[in-house]
Amino acid sequence: MHLQLDGRGPLHAQLTRALKTALAGGRFGEGSRLPPTRALAREIGVSRNTVLTAYEQLRAEGFMAARVGSGSYVAAPLLVEAANDPPPIVAPPQTAYARRAREAQIPRLLRRKPPASIRYSFQYGLPLINPALTTAWARELAHAAAYTPPDYPDPHGLPALRETICDYLARRRGVQATPDDVLVVGGTQQAVSLAARVLLEPGDLAVVEEPQYFSLRNVLQIHGARLHGADCDADGVRLDRMPEESPRLICVTPSHQFPSGAVMSLPRRLGLLGYARRHDTWILEDDYDGEFRYDTQPLAALRSLDRDGRVLYVGTFSKTLFPSLRLGYLVMPPALRTDLVTAKWAQDFGSSAIEQAALARFMATGGFERHLRRSTRTLQERRTALLEGLREVGGDRLEIADSHAGMHLVVWLRGLPDAALDAIIAHGETLGLGLHTIRPHYLHRPARAGLLMGYCGLSPAQIREAMPLFAQVLDRAFARQAGA
Ligand SMILES: Cc1ncc(COP(=O)(O)O)c(C=O)c1O
């Protein structure tokens, strides 16, 4: 029997593949006998154990049956594709959802990891590395693993965690909620996806801020929503830029407009709630980093002003702890509770109970807020270093959209068009500087050149080291512009 081994991986796996190829090639009909193991081993020069393992694999996959005392037989006619590694065929999108998901081109965007040569990455969304948090979290996880029952969790969220979240929200964000109002979710991303499922038919109109959080926009687009981008000013989203048609949902970031940094003023908050009442619209309040405020007091969350039960308030632990945790919460309007909890159940039966239990204890014992106080101090130092550095090297070439919150700054390059950014970013890369355009956060490409500068991943010393490099980038970009 001639079998071609392909030389990839262990011998038994090579033999299994070669036998499948032979079977699929029609060399054995259904019910015909395969060579005895000893004979085949001798013939192709491998050990009998290798052949036994390969036959066992074929049996486990249902290609082969053994009859006691009489060897191995081909069990069923084979599908040809089972024999080889699947060829790299891209099927046309099978659903409208898949088509929209492809159009969003998310994998292409996510594949862009910073090159190893980047020493100073101003990427937004990097976690704040804190060894004390790692130690505390490891302790909480070990404790939770020992005490968490292994059965399915409550899809609504662990009662202990929902209680601590309510307590925390009342004290820190002015949001009054009962544990029944709180749904524990896999981050903002899942909260938006659940809201879309429950509130929007494909084709329904939803409003996002312009600019907006790229991932939220994409969840809505992939869901099939029609999007309207409403411009923002220093008071937050502009009500005179709402669409003529009443939207079903409005998504906003009132405590810290993402990415521009504006804080929605109280009159605008009240105006938005009034608009939602008149147009019978739901509001999703994304309060992603309201915890980190410097020099100013936070305004009460929109949800705390909502008398009509229209606001879905979303918080996340991605910023306060770390994004790999994938935990957040949705404070649900009473009228949507059942639908949202059912949608969560349908998606994943509930978030991991061990992580939820660890978090509940970390919050209840004060560790979480201690960590927040420490992180706020650290972030403030980083923000100050970046602001000072930018003012020093940028002068009046830069317009810094400062905000007293969060983990990033928006920096506009005065007089430079958006198209200039590709060369600027490429130049930065050659110097080890990771710079990022604000462009993906706009529905309509901005005319000006703007950078979104995250400062979470760099110490003040690193930020100071990066500034002379940034100055070189600016010098060249502005010189090129002057010569153009
Ligand atoms: C505006 C905004 N909302 C929410 C999030 C957090 O999303 P998640 O909770 O899914 O990690 C981010 C993270 O970058 C963000 O920028």
The ligand as a Tripos MOL2 file, in Angstrom:
@<TRIPOS>MOLECULE
LIG
   16    16     1     0     0
SMALL
NO_CHARGES

@<TRIPOS>ATOM
      1 C1        -15.9440   55.2010   25.1190 C.3       1 LIG1
      2 C2        -15.6240   53.8510   25.6610 C.ar      1 LIG1
      3 N1        -16.6140   53.1110   26.1850 N.ar      1 LIG1
      4 C3        -16.3590   51.8950   26.6990 C.ar      1 LIG1
      5 C4        -15.0980   51.3580   26.6900 C.ar      1 LIG1
      6 C5        -14.8450   50.0240   27.3360 C.3       1 LIG1
      7 O1        -15.3700   48.9690   26.6380 O.3       1 LIG1
      8 P1        -15.4130   47.5280   27.3410 P.3       1 LIG1
      9 O2        -16.1210   47.7080   28.6430 O.co2     1 LIG1
     10 O3        -16.1850   46.6860   26.3820 O.co2     1 LIG1
     11 O4        -14.0100   47.0880   27.5140 O.co2     1 LIG1
     12 C6        -14.0570   52.0680   26.1290 C.ar      1 LIG1
     13 C7        -12.7140   51.4900   26.0750 C.2       1 LIG1
     14 O5        -11.8300   51.8740   25.4290 O.2       1 LIG1
     15 C8        -14.3230   53.3620   25.6200 C.ar      1 LIG1
     16 O6        -13.3550   54.1070   25.1070 O.3       1 LIG1
@<TRIPOS>BOND
     1     1     2 1
     2     2     3 ar
     3     2    15 ar
     4     3     4 ar
     5     4     5 ar
     6     5     6 1
     7     5    12 ar
     8     6     7 1
     9     7     8 1
    10     8     9 2
    11     8    10 1
    12     8    11 1
    13    12    13 1
    14    12    15 ar
    15    13    14 2
    16    15    16 1
@<TRIPOS>SUBSTRUCTURE
     1 LIG1         1 GROUP 0 **** ****
